[in-house]
Amino acid sequence: MRIYYLDSSAWVKRYFEERGSDWVDSLFESDCLLSCSPLGLIEVRATAARKCAAGAIDAVELAEIRDWLRADWGTFLWVGVSHEVVERSLWVPDAFALRGSDSVHLASV
């Protein structure tokens, strides 16, 4: 079985039509295992809230996305932010010049 790790920039394509949305949707419909750090769940939820605040979606759509996101999260393999992930996250910015949240995602993979 294949395992795919979705960071928030990929996962958000599930809820908002963007380039790559079809591919992400196909992962959810396939026989693979999807995984993510809880950070991704928080980031996708925050993206939806920002879009609502900016008027890109309304409160009803936000509520639907929240429910959909929670349902999807229930099918994921959760990658916890363990001591090991934190330690790996500390060297990732030096090696790849990434932001903090991206470093956590890369270390979680």
C-alpha positions in Angstrom: 0.0 0.0 0.0 1.3 3.4 -0.9 1.4 6.2 1.8 1.2 9.8 0.8 2.1 12.6 3.2 0.0 15.7 2.4 1.3 19.0 3.7 -1.3 21.8 4.1 -0.5 23.4 0.7 -1.4 20.1 -1.0 -4.3 19.1 1.3 -6.1 22.5 1.0 -6.6 21.7 -2.7 -9.2 19.2 -1.5 -11.5 22.0 -0.3 -10.7 24.8 -2.7 -10.3 24.5 -6.5 -6.7 25.1 -7.4 -4.2 23.7 -9.8 -3.6 20.1 -8.6 -7.0 19.7 -7.0 -8.0 16.8 -9.3 -4.8 14.9 -8.4 -5.4 15.4 -4.6 -9.0 14.3 -5.0 -7.8 11.2 -6.8 -5.7 10.3 -3.8 -8.7 10.4 -1.5 -10.6 8.1 -3.9 -7.7 5.7 -4.3 -6.6 2.7 -2.1 -3.6 4.6 -0.6 -3.0 5.7 2.9 -2.9 9.5 3.5 -0.9 11.0 6.4 -0.2 14.4 7.8 1.0 16.1 11.0 -1.7 17.7 13.1 -0.1 21.0 12.1 -1.6 20.4 8.6 -5.1 20.0 10.0 -4.7 23.3 11.8 -3.2 25.1 8.8 -6.0 23.9 6.4 -8.6 24.9 9.0 -7.0 28.3 9.3 -6.9 28.8 5.5 -10.7 28.1 5.4 -11.3 30.7 8.2 -9.1 33.3 6.4 -11.0 32.7 3.2 -14.3 33.2 5.0 -13.1 36.4 6.7 -12.0 37.7 3.2 -15.4 37.0 1.7 -14.2 34.2 -0.6 -16.6 31.7 1.1 -19.5 32.3 3.3 -20.2 30.9 6.8 -22.3 28.0 5.5 -19.4 26.9 3.2 -17.0 27.3 6.1 -19.1 25.0 8.3 -19.3 22.5 5.5 -15.5 22.6 5.0 -14.9 22.2 8.7 -17.1 19.0 8.8 -15.5 17.7 5.6 -12.0 18.4 6.9 -12.7 16.6 10.2 -14.1 13.6 8.3 -11.1 13.4 6.1 -8.7 13.8 9.1 -10.4 10.7 10.7 -9.1 8.6 7.8 -5.5 9.9 8.0 -2.5 8.3 9.5 -1.5 11.0 12.0 2.2 11.8 12.3 2.6 13.1 15.8 5.0 16.0 16.7 7.3 13.8 18.7 10.6 14.6 20.2 12.2 13.0 17.2 10.2 15.2 14.7 11.1 18.3 16.7 14.8 17.5 16.6 14.7 16.8 12.9 12.7 20.1 12.4 15.5 22.0 14.0 18.1 21.1 11.3 15.8 21.3 8.3 15.8 25.1 8.0 19.6 25.2 7.9 19.7 22.4 5.2 16.8 23.7 3.0 16.1 27.3 4.1 12.4 26.4 4.9 10.0 28.2 7.1 9.2 26.7 10.5 5.9 25.0 9.6 7.4 23.6 6.4 10.3 22.2 8.4 7.9 20.4 10.7 6.1 18.9 7.7 9.3 17.8 6.1 10.6 16.3 9.3 7.3 14.5 9.8 7.6 12.7 6.4 
